[in-house]
């Protein structure tokens, strides 16, 4: 089962000291930098960064493989899935019985989409629908299918009306998330609000690429207020992308003032 490791990594980070202000290296990319410079960010010595972003190498490869497998499966499964089920997964209440059932239904009714032997399924459909990774892949797939041009800017995420819609909707919608899951989304939502342009470019990047890693590093360093200016953060790129894309979707919904990015008449 895909584990939520983000919060554990953050809690292990060095205790932040607000009074200590590290100078940001001039070579650190920002939202105006090109993608080639973002990739080069991976070569910046971490001791020169105000927040050192480290990869959790113990679980990074298994997470990358799990994400690739989930992407291949849902690329096939979502082509013939009911839109009602997809909306419940993406726009319903995470971890609710209805959302878990909808996600499990998509997976159990498309076993033919497995390239090889289908893995053994848990006893109930709700158990099948409990994967955070699967939910994240579905969210990003919906974004790419129904809002491929989605983009956020500082003027959007700082707009009082957009923030109000985001808070009113997400405060209630996420009430059933488990604590680690909810806290990871809060962290990601903060990053997207702080760095909307970089989050947009992460959405446009290829999962598992060097550009993805460079963008994640830069988003966290530039949005270090979201980790309390911690001097060290260890994360898994695949898992961080899942949460940032989830938060990106939520901010886009708030910006457009709609209930879902899946059109009612799709």
SESE-99592 format. One record per residue: x negated, y, z of N, C-alpha, C, O in turn; residue in one letter. Coordinates in steps of 0.05 Angstrom, whole numbers, plus 5000, padded with zeros to 4 digits. Layout:
<recs>
{rec {X,Y,Z},{X,Y,Z},{X,Y,Z},{X,Y,Z},"A"}
...
</recs>
This chain:
<recs>
{rec {4983,4976,5000},{5000,5000,5000},{4982,5025,5000},{4962,5026,5014},"X"}
{rec {4990,5044,4984},{4974,5068,4982},{4975,5084,5008},{4997,5091,5017},"X"}
{rec {4953,5090,5020},{4952,5102,5046},{4949,5132,5044},{4937,5143,5025},"X"}
{rec {4961,5146,5063},{4958,5175,5065},{4934,5181,5081},{4934,5180,5106},"X"}
{rec {4912,5188,5067},{4886,5193,5081},{4879,5222,5083},{4860,5229,5096},"X"}
{rec {4894,5239,5070},{4887,5267,5069},{4886,5280,5096},{4866,5294,5102},"X"}
{rec {4906,5276,5113},{4907,5289,5139},{4885,5279,5157},{4874,5294,5173},"X"}
{rec {4879,5253,5154},{4857,5242,5171},{4831,5256,5164},{4814,5262,5181},"X"}
{rec {4827,5260,5138},{4803,5274,5129},{4802,5302,5139},{4781,5312,5147},"X"}
{rec {4824,5316,5137},{4825,5344,5146},{4820,5346,5176},{4807,5365,5185},"X"}
{rec {4832,5328,5192},{4829,5329,5221},{4800,5324,5229},{4792,5332,5250},"X"}
{rec {4785,5310,5211},{4757,5304,5218},{4739,5327,5210},{4715,5326,5215},"X"}
{rec {4750,5347,5197},{4733,5369,5188},{4723,5385,5212},{4734,5385,5233},"X"}
{rec {4701,5399,5207},{4689,5415,5228},{4708,5436,5238},{4722,5448,5221},"X"}
{rec {4710,5440,5264},{4729,5459,5275},{4722,5487,5264},{4700,5496,5266},"X"}
{rec {4742,5501,5252},{4737,5527,5240},{4731,5548,5261},{4742,5547,5283},"X"}
{rec {4715,5567,5254},{4709,5590,5271},{4715,5614,5255},{4700,5622,5237},"X"}
{rec {4738,5627,5261},{4748,5649,5245},{4729,5672,5243},{4728,5687,5223},"X"}
{rec {4713,5676,5264},{4695,5699,5265},{4672,5696,5246},{4659,5716,5239},"X"}
{rec {4665,5671,5239},{4642,5666,5221},{4651,5669,5192},{4668,5653,5183},"X"}
{rec {4641,5688,5178},{4648,5692,5150},{4624,5686,5132},{4605,5701,5132},"X"}
{rec {4626,5665,5117},{4604,5658,5099},{4608,5672,5073},{4630,5675,5063},"X"}
{rec {4586,5682,5061},{4587,5695,5036},{4592,5674,5014},{4580,5653,5014},"X"}
{rec {4610,5680,4996},{4617,5662,4974},{4595,5665,4953},{4590,5688,4944},"X"}
{rec {4582,5644,4944},{4561,5646,4924},{4572,5658,4898},{4595,5654,4891},"X"}
{rec {4556,5674,4885},{4564,5688,4861},{4571,5668,4839},{4587,5674,4821},"X"}
{rec {4559,5644,4840},{4563,5624,4819},{4589,5608,4824},{4595,5591,4807},"X"}
{rec {4603,5612,4845},{4627,5597,4851},{4649,5605,4831},{4655,5629,4829},"X"}
{rec {4661,5586,4816},{4682,5594,4797},{4707,5604,4811},{4712,5598,4835},"X"}
{rec {4723,5619,4797},{4749,5627,4807},{4770,5624,4784},{4764,5611,4764},"X"}
{rec {4793,5635,4788},{4815,5631,4768},{4808,5642,4741},{4820,5633,4721},"X"}
{rec {4790,5661,4739},{4783,5672,4713},{4761,5658,4699},{4754,5664,4676},"X"}
{rec {4748,5638,4712},{4726,5624,4701},{4735,5603,4681},{4758,5593,4683},"X"}
{rec {4718,5596,4662},{4725,5576,4642},{4723,5548,4654},{4711,5544,4675},"X"}
{rec {4735,5529,4640},{4736,5502,4650},{4708,5489,4651},{4702,5473,4669},"X"}
{rec {4690,5497,4633},{4663,5487,4634},{4648,5495,4660},{4632,5481,4671},"X"}
{rec {4655,5520,4669},{4643,5529,4694},{4656,5515,4718},{4642,5510,4738},"X"}
{rec {4681,5509,4716},{4695,5494,4737},{4681,5467,4741},{4676,5458,4764},"X"}
{rec {4675,5453,4719},{4661,5427,4721},{4634,5431,4733},{4625,5414,4749},"X"}
{rec {4620,5452,4725},{4593,5457,4736},{4594,5462,4766},{4574,5459,4780},"X"}
{rec {4618,5469,4776},{4621,5474,4805},{4613,5450,4821},{4605,5452,4845},"X"}
{rec {4616,5427,4810},{4609,5402,4824},{4579,5401,4831},{4571,5386,4849},"X"}
{rec {4563,5417,4817},{4534,5416,4822},{4525,5437,4842},{4501,5439,4848},"X"}
{rec {4543,5453,4852},{4536,5474,4871},{4529,5460,4898},{4545,5445,4908},"X"}
{rec {4505,5465,4909},{4499,5453,4935},{4520,5460,4956},{4527,5483,4960},"X"}
{rec {4530,5439,4969},{4552,5444,4988},{4545,5462,5011},{4562,5476,5022},"X"}
{rec {4519,5462,5018},{4511,5480,5040},{4513,5509,5032},{4512,5526,5050},"X"}
{rec {4516,5515,5007},{4519,5543,4998},{4548,5551,4996},{4554,5574,4991},"X"}
{rec {4566,5532,5000},{4595,5538,4999},{4606,5545,5026},{4597,5534,5046},"X"}
{rec {4625,5563,5027},{4638,5570,5053},{4653,5546,5064},{4656,5543,5088},"X"}
{rec {4663,5529,5047},{4676,5504,5055},{4665,5481,5037},{4669,5482,5013},"X"}
{rec {4651,5462,5048},{4640,5440,5033},{4662,5419,5028},{4674,5409,5047},"X"}
{rec {4667,5413,5002},{4688,5394,4995},{4673,5368,4987},{4659,5367,4968},"X"}
{rec {4678,5347,5003},{4666,5321,4999},{4686,5301,4989},{4710,5303,4996},"X"}
{rec {4677,5281,4974},{4695,5260,4965},{4694,5236,4984},{4672,5229,4994},"X"}
{rec {4716,5225,4989},{4718,5201,5006},{4712,5177,4989},{4730,5164,4977},"X"}
{rec {4686,5170,4987},{4677,5149,4968},{4687,5122,4975},{4689,5105,4957},"X"}
{rec {4693,5116,5000},{4702,5090,5008},{4729,5082,4995},{4733,5059,4988},"X"}
{rec {4746,5102,4992},{4773,5096,4981},{4778,5110,4954},{4799,5107,4943},"X"}
{rec {4758,5125,4944},{4763,5140,4919},{4767,5122,4895},{4785,5127,4879},"X"}
{rec {4751,5101,4892},{4753,5084,4869},{4779,5068,4870},{4794,5067,4850},"X"}
{rec {4786,5055,4892},{4812,5041,4893},{4836,5059,4888},{4855,5051,4875},"X"}
{rec {4835,5084,4898},{4856,5103,4893},{4858,5111,4863},{4880,5113,4852},"X"}
{rec {4835,5114,4851},{4834,5121,4822},{4846,5098,4806},{4861,5103,4787},"X"}
{rec {4839,5073,4812},{4850,5050,4798},{4880,5048,4802},{4895,5043,4783},"X"}
{rec {4889,5052,4827},{4917,5050,4833},{4933,5072,4818},{4954,5066,4808},"X"}
{rec {4921,5095,4816},{4935,5117,4801},{4937,5110,4771},{4957,5114,4759},"X"}
{rec {4915,5100,4760},{4915,5093,4732},{4935,5072,4725},{4949,5073,4705},"X"}
{rec {4937,5052,4743},{4957,5031,4739},{4986,5042,4741},{5003,5035,4725},"X"}
{rec {4990,5060,4761},{5017,5072,4764},{5024,5089,4739},{5046,5089,4730},"X"}
{rec {5004,5104,4729},{5009,5120,4705},{5017,5103,4681},{5036,5110,4667},"X"}
{rec {5003,5080,4677},{5010,5063,4654},{5038,5051,4658},{5053,5049,4638},"X"}
{rec {5044,5043,4682},{5071,5031,4687},{5093,5052,4682},{5112,5046,4668},"X"}
{rec {5091,5075,4694},{5113,5094,4692},{5114,5108,4665},{5135,5118,4657},"X"}
{rec {5092,5108,4650},{5093,5118,4623},{5112,5101,4606},{5126,5111,4588},"X"}
{rec {5114,5075,4613},{5132,5057,4600},{5160,5058,4613},{5180,5061,4599},"X"}
{rec {5160,5057,4640},{5186,5054,4654},{5204,5078,4651},{5228,5076,4649},"X"}
{rec {5192,5102,4652},{5209,5126,4652},{5222,5132,4625},{5240,5148,4623},"X"}
{rec {5213,5118,4604},{5225,5122,4577},{5254,5113,4577},{5270,5123,4562},"X"}
{rec {5260,5093,4593},{5287,5081,4593},{5301,5082,4620},{5321,5069,4624},"X"}
{rec {5290,5098,4638},{5302,5100,4665},{5325,5120,4665},{5326,5138,4649},"X"}
{rec {5344,5115,4682},{5367,5133,4684},{5358,5160,4696},{5343,5161,4715},"X"}
{rec {5368,5182,4684},{5360,5208,4693},{5370,5213,4721},{5357,5227,4737},"X"}
{rec {5392,5201,4729},{5403,5204,4756},{5383,5193,4776},{5379,5205,4797},"X"}
{rec {5370,5170,4770},{5350,5159,4788},{5325,5176,4789},{5314,5181,4810},"X"}
{rec {5317,5186,4766},{5293,5204,4765},{5298,5229,4781},{5280,5238,4796},"X"}
{rec {5322,5241,4778},{5328,5265,4794},{5327,5260,4824},{5318,5276,4839},"X"}
{rec {5338,5236,4832},{5338,5230,4860},{5310,5227,4871},{5305,5235,4894},"X"}
{rec {5292,5215,4855},{5264,5212,4864},{5251,5239,4867},{5238,5245,4887},"X"}
{rec {5254,5256,4846},{5239,5281,4844},{5251,5303,4860},{5237,5319,4872},"X"}
{rec {5278,5304,4861},{5291,5327,4873},{5308,5320,4898},{5319,5337,4911},"X"}
{rec {5309,5294,4904},{5323,5286,4928},{5306,5290,4953},{5285,5303,4952},"X"}
{rec {5315,5279,4975},{5300,5282,5000},{5279,5259,5002},{5287,5236,5005},"X"}
{rec {5254,5266,5001},{5233,5245,5003},{5237,5228,5028},{5242,5238,5050},"X"}
{rec {5234,5202,5025},{5236,5182,5046},{5265,5177,5055},{5269,5161,5074},"X"}
{rec {5284,5189,5042},{5312,5183,5048},{5319,5156,5035},{5305,5147,5017},"X"}
{rec {5340,5143,5045},{5348,5117,5034},{5354,5119,5004},{5347,5102,4989},"X"}
{rec {5368,5141,4996},{5376,5144,4968},{5351,5148,4950},{5350,5136,4928},"X"}
{rec {5332,5164,4959},{5308,5169,4943},{5291,5144,4941},{5281,5138,4919},"X"}
{rec {5288,5130,4963},{5272,5105,4962},{5285,5084,4945},{5272,5070,4930},"X"}
{rec {5312,5082,4946},{5326,5062,4930},{5323,5069,4900},{5318,5052,4884},"X"}
{rec {5326,5095,4893},{5323,5103,4865},{5296,5097,4854},{5293,5087,4832},"X"}
{rec {5275,5103,4870},{5248,5097,4862},{5243,5067,4859},{5230,5058,4840},"X"}
{rec {5253,5052,4879},{5250,5023,4878},{5265,5011,4854},{5256,4991,4842},"X"}
{rec {5289,5023,4848},{5305,5013,4825},{5290,5016,4799},{5290,4998,4782},"X"}
{rec {5277,5039,4795},{5262,5044,4771},{5240,5023,4768},{5235,5012,4746},"X"}
{rec {5227,5016,4790},{5204,4997,4789},{5214,4969,4785},{5201,4954,4770},"X"}
{rec {5234,4960,4799},{5243,4932,4798},{5257,4926,4772},{5258,4903,4763},"X"}
{rec {5270,4946,4759},{5284,4941,4734},{5267,4944,4709},{5276,4942,4687},"X"}
{rec {5241,4949,4713},{5223,4953,4691},{5197,4936,4695},{5175,4944,4689},"X"}
{rec {5201,4912,4705},{5178,4894,4710},{5164,4887,4684},{5140,4881,4684},"X"}
{rec {5178,4889,4662},{5165,4884,4636},{5144,4905,4628},{5129,4900,4609},"X"}
{rec {5143,4927,4642},{5124,4948,4636},{5096,4943,4648},{5077,4957,4641},"X"}
{rec {5094,4922,4665},{5068,4915,4675},{5052,4902,4652},{5062,4885,4637},"X"}
{rec {5027,4911,4648},{5011,4901,4627},{5004,4871,4631},{5002,4856,4612},"X"}
{rec {5000,4864,4656},{4993,4837,4662},{5014,4824,4680},{5038,4831,4677},"X"}
{rec {5007,4807,4698},{5026,4795,4716},{5037,4815,4735},{5021,4829,4748},"X"}
{rec {5063,4817,4737},{5075,4836,4756},{5068,4828,4785},{5070,4804,4792},"X"}
{rec {5060,4847,4801},{5054,4841,4829},{5079,4833,4845},{5101,4840,4837},"X"}
{rec {5075,4818,4866},{5097,4810,4883},{5110,4835,4896},{5096,4853,4906},"X"}
{rec {5136,4836,4895},{5150,4859,4906},{5158,4854,4935},{5163,4831,4943},"X"}
{rec {5160,4875,4952},{5170,4873,4979},{5199,4862,4978},{5211,4860,4957},"X"}
{rec {5210,4857,5001},{5236,4844,5003},{5259,4861,4992},{5277,4850,4980},"X"}
{rec {5259,4887,4998},{5281,4903,4990},{5273,4924,4970},{5249,4931,4968},"X"}
{rec {5292,4935,4955},{5287,4956,4935},{5277,4981,4949},{5260,4995,4938},"X"}
{rec {5287,4987,4972},{5278,5010,4987},{5249,5008,4995},{5235,5028,4995},"X"}
{rec {5240,4983,5001},{5211,4980,5007},{5195,4985,4982},{5173,4997,4984},"X"}
{rec {5204,4976,4959},{5190,4980,4934},{5187,5010,4928},{5168,5019,4917},"X"}
{rec {5208,5025,4936},{5208,5054,4931},{5195,5071,4952},{5200,5095,4953},"X"}
{rec {5178,5060,4968},{5165,5075,4989},{5137,5086,4982},{5124,5098,4999},"X"}
{rec {5128,5081,4958},{5100,5089,4951},{5098,5119,4945},{5112,5130,4928},"X"}
{rec {5081,5132,4960},{5076,5161,4956},{5062,5166,4930},{5068,5185,4916},"X"}
{rec {5044,5148,4922},{5030,5150,4897},{5050,5148,4874},{5049,5165,4855},"X"}
{rec {5067,5128,4874},{5087,5125,4853},{5105,5150,4850},{5110,5160,4828},"X"}
{rec {5113,5161,4873},{5130,5185,4873},{5115,5208,4860},{5126,5223,4844},"X"}
{rec {5089,5211,4867},{5073,5232,4855},{5070,5230,4825},{5071,5250,4811},"X"}
{rec {5066,5205,4816},{5063,5201,4787},{5089,5207,4773},{5089,5219,4751},"X"}
{rec {5111,5200,4785},{5137,5206,4773},{5142,5237,4771},{5151,5247,4751},"X"}
{rec {5135,5251,4793},{5138,5280,4793},{5122,5293,4771},{5132,5310,4756},"X"}
{rec {5096,5285,4768},{5079,5296,4747},{5089,5289,4719},{5088,5305,4701},"X"}
{rec {5099,5265,4716},{5110,5256,4691},{5134,5273,4683},{5137,5280,4659},"X"}
{rec {5152,5279,4702},{5175,5297,4697},{5165,5325,4689},{5177,5337,4671},"X"}
{rec {5145,5335,4702},{5134,5361,4695},{5125,5361,4666},{5131,5379,4651},"X"}
{rec {5110,5341,4659},{5098,5340,4632},{5120,5336,4610},{5117,5345,4588},"X"}
{rec {5142,5322,4618},{5163,5316,4598},{5182,5340,4595},{5190,5346,4573},"X"}
{rec {5189,5353,4617},{5210,5373,4617},{5201,5402,4621},{5216,5421,4617},"X"}
{rec {5175,5405,4630},{5165,5432,4633},{5135,5432,4627},{5119,5440,4643},"X"}
{rec {5128,5423,4602},{5099,5422,4595},{5085,5449,4595},{5061,5451,4597},"X"}
{rec {5101,5471,4593},{5090,5498,4593},{5091,5511,4621},{5086,5535,4623},"X"}
{rec {5097,5495,4641},{5100,5506,4668},{5074,5520,4676},{5052,5509,4673},"X"}
{rec {5076,5543,4688},{5053,5559,4696},{5061,5577,4719},{5083,5587,4721},"X"}
{rec {5042,5581,4738},{5046,5598,4761},{5024,5620,4761},{5002,5615,4752},"X"}
{rec {5031,5643,4771},{5012,5665,4774},{5015,5676,4802},{5034,5671,4816},"X"}
{rec {4995,5692,4810},{4997,5705,4837},{5022,5722,4840},{5033,5723,4862},"X"}
{rec {5031,5735,4819},{5055,5752,4821},{5079,5735,4826},{5098,5744,4839},"X"}
{rec {5079,5710,4816},{5102,5692,4821},{5102,5682,4849},{5123,5684,4863},"X"}
{rec {5080,5671,4858},{5080,5658,4885},{5080,5678,4908},{5084,5671,4931},"X"}
{rec {5074,5704,4901},{5075,5725,4922},{5102,5740,4922},{5107,5757,4939},"X"}
{rec {5119,5733,4903},{5145,5746,4900},{5163,5738,4924},{5166,5714,4929},"X"}
{rec {5174,5757,4938},{5190,5751,4962},{5214,5734,4956},{5221,5716,4972},"X"}
{rec {5227,5738,4933},{5251,5722,4926},{5243,5693,4921},{5258,5675,4929},"X"}
{rec {5221,5689,4907},{5211,5662,4901},{5204,5648,4927},{5210,5625,4931},"X"}
{rec {5189,5662,4944},{5182,5650,4970},{5206,5643,4986},{5206,5622,5000},"X"}
{rec {5226,5660,4986},{5251,5654,5001},{5265,5629,4991},{5273,5612,5006},"X"}
{rec {5267,5627,4964},{5279,5603,4953},{5263,5578,4959},{5275,5557,4965},"X"}
{rec {5237,5581,4958},{5220,5558,4964},{5224,5549,4993},{5228,5525,4998},"X"}
{rec {5223,5567,5011},{5225,5560,5040},{5253,5549,5047},{5255,5530,5062},"X"}
{rec {5274,5561,5036},{5301,5552,5042},{5306,5524,5032},{5319,5508,5045},"X"}
{rec {5296,5519,5008},{5301,5493,4996},{5283,5471,5008},{5293,5450,5016},"X"}
{rec {5257,5477,5011},{5238,5456,5019},{5240,5451,5049},{5234,5428,5058},"X"}
{rec {5247,5470,5065},{5249,5466,5094},{5269,5444,5100},{5265,5428,5118},"X"}
{rec {5291,5443,5086},{5312,5423,5090},{5306,5397,5075},{5310,5375,5086},"X"}
{rec {5296,5400,5051},{5292,5376,5034},{5272,5357,5045},{5274,5333,5040},"X"}
{rec {5252,5367,5059},{5230,5350,5068},{5232,5341,5097},{5212,5332,5109},"X"}
{rec {5256,5343,5108},{5259,5337,5137},{5255,5308,5143},{5249,5301,5167},"X"}
{rec {5257,5290,5124},{5254,5261,5129},{5226,5250,5123},{5221,5227,5127},"X"}
{rec {5209,5267,5113},{5181,5258,5108},{5168,5250,5134},{5173,5261,5155},"X"}
{rec {5150,5230,5133},{5134,5223,5156},{5114,5245,5161},{5107,5260,5143},"X"}
{rec {5105,5248,5186},{5089,5271,5194},{5064,5276,5176},{5060,5298,5166},"X"}
{rec {5049,5255,5170},{5025,5258,5153},{5032,5267,5125},{5019,5284,5113},"X"}
{rec {5054,5255,5115},{5063,5262,5088},{5073,5291,5087},{5066,5306,5068},"X"}
{rec {5088,5299,5107},{5098,5327,5108},{5075,5347,5111},{5074,5367,5098},"X"}
{rec {5056,5341,5129},{5033,5359,5133},{5016,5362,5108},{5006,5383,5102},"X"}
{rec {5013,5339,5094},{4997,5341,5069},{5010,5358,5048},{4997,5372,5033},"X"}
{rec {5037,5357,5047},{5052,5374,5028},{5050,5403,5036},{5047,5421,5019},"X"}
{rec {5051,5409,5062},{5048,5437,5072},{5020,5447,5064},{5018,5470,5054},"X"}
{rec {5000,5431,5067},{4973,5438,5059},{4971,5444,5029},{4960,5464,5021},"X"}
{rec {4983,5426,5013},{4983,5430,4984},{4999,5454,4975},{4991,5468,4957},"X"}
{rec {5022,5458,4988},{5039,5481,4982},{5024,5507,4987},{5027,5527,4972},"X"}
{rec {5008,5508,5008},{4992,5531,5015},{4971,5536,4993},{4967,5559,4984},"X"}
{rec {4958,5514,4984},{4938,5517,4963},{4950,5528,4937},{4938,5545,4924},"X"}
{rec {4973,5517,4930},{4986,5527,4905},{4994,5556,4908},{4991,5571,4889},"X"}
{rec {5004,5564,4931},{5011,5592,4935},{4987,5610,4934},{4988,5632,4923},"X"}
{rec {4964,5601,4945},{4940,5617,4945},{4926,5617,4918},{4915,5637,4910},"X"}
{rec {4927,5594,4904},{4912,5592,4879},{4930,5581,4856},{4925,5559,4846},"X"}
{rec {4951,5596,4849},{4970,5586,4829},{4958,5582,4801},{4966,5563,4787},"X"}
{rec {4939,5598,4793},{4927,5596,4766},{4910,5570,4765},{4912,5555,4745},"X"}
{rec {4895,5565,4786},{4878,5541,4786},{4896,5516,4788},{4890,5495,4777},"X"}
{rec {4918,5518,4803},{4937,5496,4805},{4950,5490,4778},{4954,5467,4770},"X"}
{rec {4955,5511,4762},{4966,5507,4735},{4946,5493,4718},{4953,5475,4702},"X"}
{rec {4920,5500,4720},{4900,5487,4704},{4895,5459,4713},{4888,5442,4696},"X"}
{rec {4899,5453,4738},{4898,5425,4748},{4920,5409,4735},{4915,5386,4727},"X"}
{rec {4944,5420,4733},{4966,5407,4720},{4959,5401,4691},{4967,5380,4680},"X"}
{rec {4945,5418,4678},{4938,5415,4650},{4914,5396,4646},{4909,5388,4623},"X"}
{rec {4899,5390,4667},{4875,5374,4665},{4882,5344,4663},{4904,5336,4671},"X"}
{rec {4863,5328,4654},{4867,5299,4652},{4861,5287,4679},{4840,5291,4691},"X"}
{rec {4880,5270,4690},{4875,5257,4715},{4849,5240,4714},{4844,5226,4694},"X"}
{rec {4833,5241,4735},{4809,5226,4737},{4785,5238,4723},{4763,5226,4724},"X"}
{rec {4788,5261,4711},{4766,5274,4696},{4748,5290,4715},{4755,5296,4738},"X"}
{rec {4724,5297,4704},{4706,5314,4719},{4719,5342,4723},{4715,5355,4744},"X"}
{rec {4734,5351,4704},{4747,5377,4706},{4767,5376,4730},{4769,5395,4745},"X"}
{rec {4782,5354,4733},{4800,5351,4755},{4785,5355,4781},{4794,5369,4799},"X"}
{rec {4762,5341,4784},{4747,5343,4809},{4736,5372,4814},{4737,5382,4836},"X"}
{rec {4727,5384,4792},{4717,5412,4795},{4739,5431,4803},{4735,5448,4820},"X"}
{rec {4763,5427,4792},{4786,5444,4799},{4794,5440,4828},{4800,5459,4842},"X"}
{rec {4795,5415,4836},{4803,5409,4864},{4784,5421,4884},{4792,5433,4904},"X"}
{rec {4758,5419,4878},{4738,5431,4895},{4741,5461,4896},{4741,5473,4918},"X"}
{rec {4746,5473,4873},{4748,5502,4872},{4774,5512,4886},{4774,5532,4900},"X"}
{rec {4796,5497,4881},{4821,5505,4894},{4819,5505,4924},{4828,5523,4938},"X"}
{rec {4806,5485,4935},{4803,5483,4965},{4784,5504,4975},{4790,5516,4996},"X"}
{rec {4762,5509,4961},{4743,5529,4970},{4755,5557,4969},{4753,5572,4988},"X"}
{rec {4768,5563,4946},{4780,5589,4944},{4805,5592,4961},{4812,5615,4969},"X"}
{rec {4819,5570,4967},{4842,5571,4984},{4836,5561,5012},{4853,5549,5025},"X"}
{rec {4812,5566,5022},{4802,5555,5047},{4818,5564,5071},{4816,5553,5093},"X"}
{rec {4834,5585,5068},{4852,5593,5090},{4871,5571,5097},{4881,5569,5120},"X"}
{rec {4877,5554,5077},{4896,5532,5082},{4885,5510,5099},{4899,5493,5109},"X"}
{rec {4858,5509,5102},{4846,5490,5120},{4833,5504,5144},{4814,5494,5157},"X"}
{rec {4842,5528,5149},{4832,5543,5172},{4802,5550,5170},{4788,5552,5190},"X"}
{rec {4793,5554,5145},{4764,5561,5140},{4746,5539,5150},{4723,5545,5158},"X"}
{rec {4755,5514,5150},{4738,5492,5159},{4712,5491,5142},{4713,5498,5118},"X"}
{rec {4690,5483,5153},{4665,5483,5139},{4661,5457,5123},{4643,5456,5106},"X"}
{rec {4677,5437,5129},{4675,5411,5115},{4702,5398,5112},{4717,5396,5131},"X"}
{rec {4708,5389,5087},{4733,5375,5082},{4727,5351,5064},{4713,5354,5044},"X"}
{rec {4736,5328,5072},{4733,5303,5056},{4760,5294,5045},{4778,5291,5060},"X"}
{rec {4762,5291,5019},{4787,5284,5006},{4784,5264,4984},{4761,5258,4975},"X"}
{rec {4806,5252,4975},{4807,5235,4952},{4819,5251,4929},{4842,5260,4932},"X"}
{rec {4806,5254,4907},{4817,5269,4885},{4844,5260,4876},{4862,5276,4871},"X"}
{rec {4848,5234,4873},{4874,5223,4863},{4897,5231,4882},{4918,5238,4873},"X"}
{rec {4891,5229,4908},{4912,5234,4928},{4918,5264,4930},{4941,5273,4932},"X"}
{rec {4896,5280,4929},{4900,5309,4929},{4916,5318,4905},{4933,5336,4908},"X"}
{rec {4911,5307,4882},{4926,5315,4858},{4955,5308,4862},{4972,5324,4854},"X"}
{rec {4962,5285,4873},{4990,5278,4878},{5004,5299,4893},{5026,5307,4886},"X"}
{rec {4992,5309,4915},{5005,5329,4932},{5006,5357,4919},{5026,5371,4921},"X"}
{rec {4984,5364,4905},{4984,5390,4893},{5004,5391,4870},{5018,5412,4866},"X"}
{rec {5007,5369,4855},{5027,5369,4833},{5056,5369,4845},{5074,5381,4833},"X"}
{rec {5059,5355,4867},{5085,5356,4881},{5092,5385,4889},{5114,5394,4884},"X"}
{rec {5073,5398,4902},{5077,5426,4910},{5080,5445,4886},{5097,5463,4886},"X"}
{rec {5065,5440,4865},{5067,5456,4840},{5095,5454,4829},{5107,5474,4821},"X"}
{rec {5106,5429,4828},{5134,5425,4819},{5153,5442,4835},{5170,5456,4824},"X"}
{rec {5150,5441,4861},{5169,5455,4879},{5167,5485,4875},{5188,5499,4875},"X"}
{rec {5143,5496,4871},{5140,5525,4867},{5152,5533,4839},{5164,5554,4837},"X"}
{rec {5149,5515,4819},{5160,5521,4793},{5191,5522,4795},{5204,5539,4783},"X"}
{rec {5202,5503,4809},{5231,5502,4813},{5241,5528,4826},{5261,5540,4818},"X"}
{rec {5226,5536,4847},{5234,5561,4861},{5231,5585,4843},{5248,5603,4843},"X"}
{rec {5210,5585,4827},{5205,5608,4809},{5227,5610,4788},{5235,5632,4780},"X"}
{rec {5236,5587,4778},{5257,5587,4757},{5285,5589,4769},{5304,5593,4754},"X"}
{rec {5288,5586,4795},{5314,5587,4807},{5333,5566,4799},{5357,5571,4795},"X"}
{rec {5323,5541,4795},{5339,5519,4787},{5339,5497,4808},{5322,5498,4826},"X"}
{rec {5356,5477,4805},{5357,5455,4824},{5337,5433,4816},{5328,5417,4833},"X"}
{rec {5331,5431,4790},{5314,5410,4779},{5302,5419,4753},{5315,5435,4739},"X"}
{rec {5279,5409,4746},{5268,5414,4720},{5279,5395,4699},{5275,5400,4675},"X"}
{rec {5293,5375,4708},{5307,5357,4689},{5334,5370,4682},{5351,5373,4699},"X"}
{rec {5338,5378,4657},{5363,5392,4649},{5387,5374,4655},{5386,5350,4652},"X"}
{rec {5409,5386,4662},{5433,5372,4668},{5444,5357,4644},{5457,5336,4647},"X"}
{rec {5438,5368,4620},{5448,5355,4596},{5427,5340,4581},{5430,5334,4557},"X"}
{rec {5405,5333,4595},{5383,5318,4582},{5393,5290,4574},{5378,5275,4563},"X"}
</recs>
